[in-house]
Amino acid sequence: MRTLENPMPHDAVVIGGSYAGLSAALQLVRARRRVLVVDDGRPRNRFAARAHGVLSNDGRPGAEIAAAARAQVAAYPTAAFRTAEAVDVERTDDGFSIAFADGTRTTGRRLILAHGVEDVLPEIPGVRERWGRTALHCPWCHGYEVGGGPIGVLGRGDHAVQYALVVAEWGQAVLFIDPARVSDTEARQLAKRGVTIEPTPVERLEGEAPTLTGARLTDSRFVPLKAVFVGAQVRLSNGFAERLGCEMTDTPMGRIIKVDAQQQTSQPGVFAAGDLARSAGNITLATTDGMTAAHAAFRSLLEEETA
């Protein structure tokens, strides 16, 4: 067993206690490292009734998956949890200091950012109250459950056409887009996939939420729809990474933290995992990233201790 004495209360502080954060914590506590997981209880997928495409957990509520993972991490004696909002982080001589909304602070030798992102939804009436149920973002996560039929696609930016081409696998896709933004090649691709281009903007979604019956257009026409996939932009849940000087990168979905293959940010001792460091939101990918970040953090601790 490791006997190295260290005045820091934690070898690592993980900010974010969902899939990426818990996966990182599990690896480190199994190495008998002292880990604090900080979580504010607002996971990105809290709006969805169930998680899909997760091996051995397909169709299980996301909250149940996370609760089971938390219980498994908590069984290790070097694991600690704090349900709180972290409001500031700063580098110290020995590691990092994390401030909480109640005025208290804690410290850790390494920092793993896993607090995720927030979805920035279009300002179309009816989207927000259906989010995660019939207004969706991930066809791989929810497309099968739609069960076919007419599906709307509200894309943003240059990736709208590619998004519609994918969504068409799960139904009769209707892409709401200005035709001037669609090239001739893209129009042919959409036609081959059976995607209809609707140039008139959506005024609002209709139906008794969270049920969706269709979209009312700005010219008063009604387009029947079973669901709508929204290419929502994302923003980081807080500004810790930029405050610490971590390099960022722009993606079609929004600005995220730039990491290397080991989930190391541009700042020594700071690692990032999950949706905030990957342009695709997925439980399996998040847990893999968390494990990778933890192994890299462990190696950095080991290098420091043996220098």
Buried (B, 14 or more C-beta within 10 A) or exposed (E): EEEEEBEBEBBBBBBBBBBBBBBBBBBBBBBEBBBBBBBBEEBBBEBBBBBBBBEEBEEBBBBEBBEEBBEBBBEBEBBBBBEBBBEBBEBEEEBBBBBBEEEEEBBBBBBBBBBBBBBEBBEBEBBBEBBBBBBBBBBBBBBBEBEEEBBBBBBBEEBBBBBBBBBBEBBBBBBBBEEEBBEEEBBEBBEEBEBBBBBBBBBEBBBEBBEBBBBBBEEEEEBBBBBBBBBBBBBBBBEBBEEBEBEEEEEBBBBBBBBEEEBBBBBEBBBBBBBBBBBEBBBEBBBBBBBBBBBBBBEBBEEEEEE
